[in-house]
Amino acid sequence: DSSTAWLVVVVLPQGVLRGLGHAAQAQVKVLEKETREEWQKTLRDEQAIALGIFSAMLVLSICIAMALSALVARPLRHLSSLGTLMRRLGDLDFAHDSSELIDLRTGSRSLIDEVGKLQGTFCRLSQGIETFAKFIPEGVVRNIVRGDHRFTRPHVVPRMVTVMFSDIRDFTSIAEAMSLT
């Protein structure tokens, strides 16, 4: 019937379960110790691997940094020679026979785009100033190159002048009959 409830009572001698509990507890401690030792060994192995990877990346980074610095430093050495050439150019010394200018004009351009452009621009600037100096008095060109503002703006002074045009009779036919030298 549904109103009856059963109660089961088990009587065991004293200390039976206590001995089983101690045995189970000892097994748990052994398993815990083994697991801890295994975990610590795995942790040491992982730390050794991480240290190896870190060391390899550090060495690789240093090598890459040295290679990049060499690639940047070599073209920058050309810029130091440009400083010397710029000082000479300011004095209108075009230094055609200098090793710096010969190296700059005939040597290879830098792999760094900005430095290569600077080298090419300097060569064009030097040629332009040299050509300009052929038609303008050297003192004026020197003052313009040095940045004297009085020479960079045209000086216009209004003056009253008289111009006389004259013609020599038969000059054209005489000039055509003469040799060019």
C-alpha positions as CSV (number, residue, x, y, z in Angstrom):
1,D,0.0,0.0,0.0
2,S,1.1,3.6,-0.6
3,S,1.0,4.7,3.0
4,T,3.7,2.4,4.1
5,A,7.3,3.8,4.1
6,W,10.3,1.7,4.5
7,L,13.2,2.5,6.6
8,V,16.4,0.4,6.1
9,V,19.0,0.5,8.8
10,V,22.4,-1.1,8.3
11,V,24.5,-1.8,11.3
12,L,28.2,-2.2,10.7
13,P,30.9,-2.8,13.2
14,Q,32.6,0.4,14.4
15,G,35.6,1.7,12.3
16,V,34.7,-0.2,9.0
17,L,33.9,3.0,7.1
18,R,36.5,4.9,8.8
19,G,39.2,2.6,7.4
20,L,37.7,2.9,3.9
21,G,37.7,6.7,4.3
22,H,41.3,6.8,5.3
23,A,42.3,4.6,2.3
24,A,40.3,6.7,-0.1
25,Q,41.8,9.9,1.4
26,A,45.3,8.4,1.0
27,Q,44.6,7.5,-2.6
28,V,43.3,11.1,-3.3
29,K,46.5,12.6,-1.8
30,V,48.6,10.3,-3.9
31,L,46.7,11.2,-7.0
32,E,46.8,14.9,-6.1
33,K,50.6,14.7,-5.6
34,E,51.1,12.9,-8.9
35,T,48.9,15.4,-10.7
36,R,50.7,18.4,-9.1
37,E,54.1,17.0,-10.1
38,E,52.9,16.3,-13.6
39,W,51.4,19.8,-13.9
40,Q,54.7,21.4,-12.6
41,K,56.7,19.3,-15.1
42,T,54.4,20.5,-17.9
43,L,54.7,24.1,-16.6
44,R,58.5,23.9,-16.6
45,D,58.5,22.4,-20.1
46,E,56.2,25.2,-21.4
47,Q,58.3,27.8,-19.7
48,A,61.4,26.4,-21.4
49,I,59.7,26.5,-24.8
50,A,58.4,30.0,-24.2
51,L,62.0,31.1,-23.2
52,G,63.4,29.5,-26.3
53,I,60.8,31.2,-28.5
54,F,61.5,34.5,-26.8
55,S,65.2,34.2,-27.2
56,A,64.9,33.3,-30.9
57,M,62.6,36.2,-31.6
58,L,64.9,38.6,-29.7
59,V,67.9,37.4,-31.8
60,L,65.8,37.7,-35.0
61,S,64.6,41.2,-34.1
62,I,68.2,42.3,-33.4
63,C,69.3,40.9,-36.8
64,I,66.5,42.6,-38.6
65,A,67.2,45.9,-36.8
66,M,70.9,45.7,-37.8
67,A,70.1,45.0,-41.4
68,L,67.6,47.9,-41.6
69,S,70.0,50.3,-39.9
70,A,72.7,49.3,-42.5
71,L,70.3,49.9,-45.3
72,V,69.4,53.3,-43.9
73,A,72.9,54.3,-42.8
74,R,74.6,53.7,-46.2
75,P,72.4,56.2,-48.1
76,L,72.7,58.7,-45.3
77,R,76.4,58.8,-45.7
78,H,75.8,60.3,-49.2
79,L,73.8,63.1,-47.4
80,S,76.9,64.0,-45.4
81,S,78.8,64.5,-48.7
82,L,75.8,66.6,-49.9
83,G,76.5,69.0,-46.9
84,T,80.1,69.5,-48.1
85,L,78.9,70.0,-51.7
86,M,76.2,72.5,-50.6
87,R,78.8,74.6,-48.7
88,R,80.9,74.6,-51.9
89,L,77.9,75.5,-54.0
90,G,77.2,78.4,-51.7
91,D,80.7,79.7,-52.6
92,L,80.0,79.0,-56.3
93,D,82.7,76.3,-56.3
94,F,81.0,73.8,-58.5
95,A,83.7,71.2,-57.5
96,H,83.7,69.3,-60.8
97,D,86.8,67.4,-59.8
98,S,85.7,66.5,-56.2
99,S,85.3,62.9,-55.4
100,E,82.0,63.6,-53.6
101,L,80.4,65.1,-56.8
102,I,81.8,62.5,-59.1
103,D,80.5,59.8,-56.8
104,L,77.1,61.5,-56.5
105,R,76.7,62.0,-60.3
106,T,78.0,58.6,-61.4
107,G,77.3,56.5,-58.4
108,S,74.1,54.5,-57.7
109,R,71.1,56.3,-56.3
110,S,69.9,55.4,-52.8
111,L,67.2,52.7,-52.4
112,I,65.5,55.1,-50.0
113,D,63.2,57.1,-52.3
114,E,63.5,60.4,-50.4
115,V,67.3,60.2,-50.3
116,G,67.5,59.3,-54.0
117,K,65.3,62.3,-54.9
118,L,67.4,64.6,-52.8
119,Q,70.5,63.4,-54.6
120,G,69.0,64.0,-58.0
121,T,67.6,67.3,-57.0
122,F,71.0,68.5,-55.8
123,C,72.6,67.5,-59.1
124,R,69.9,69.5,-61.0
125,L,70.3,72.5,-58.6
126,S,74.0,72.5,-59.0
127,Q,73.7,72.5,-62.8
128,G,71.1,75.2,-62.7
129,I,73.1,77.5,-60.6
130,E,76.2,76.9,-62.7
131,T,74.3,77.7,-65.9
132,F,72.7,80.8,-64.2
133,A,76.2,82.0,-63.1
134,K,77.3,82.0,-66.8
135,F,74.8,84.8,-67.6
136,I,74.5,86.8,-64.3
137,P,77.5,88.4,-62.5
138,E,79.1,86.0,-60.0
139,G,78.6,88.4,-57.1
140,V,74.9,88.6,-57.7
141,V,74.5,84.8,-58.0
142,R,76.5,84.3,-54.8
143,N,74.2,86.7,-52.9
144,I,71.1,85.0,-54.3
145,V,72.4,81.5,-53.3
146,R,73.3,82.8,-49.8
147,G,69.7,84.0,-49.5
148,D,70.3,87.8,-49.5
149,H,66.7,89.1,-49.9
150,R,67.9,92.3,-51.6
151,F,69.1,90.2,-54.6
152,T,66.1,87.9,-54.8
153,R,63.6,90.7,-55.6
154,P,64.1,92.7,-58.8
155,H,65.2,96.3,-58.1
156,V,63.4,98.6,-60.5
157,V,64.3,102.2,-60.4
158,P,62.3,104.4,-62.7
159,R,64.6,106.7,-64.7
160,M,64.3,109.0,-67.6
161,V,66.6,107.8,-70.4
162,T,67.1,108.8,-74.0
163,V,67.6,106.1,-76.6
164,M,68.9,107.0,-80.0
165,F,68.6,104.6,-82.9
166,S,70.8,105.0,-85.9
167,D,71.5,103.2,-89.1
168,I,74.7,103.0,-91.1
169,R,74.1,103.0,-94.8
170,D,74.7,99.6,-96.5
171,F,75.8,98.1,-93.1
172,T,73.7,94.9,-93.7
173,S,75.4,94.1,-97.0
174,I,78.8,94.8,-95.5
175,A,78.1,92.5,-92.6
176,E,76.8,89.7,-94.8
177,A,79.9,89.9,-96.9
178,M,82.2,89.5,-93.9
179,S,83.2,86.1,-92.5
180,L,81.7,84.9,-89.2
181,T,85.1,84.8,-87.5
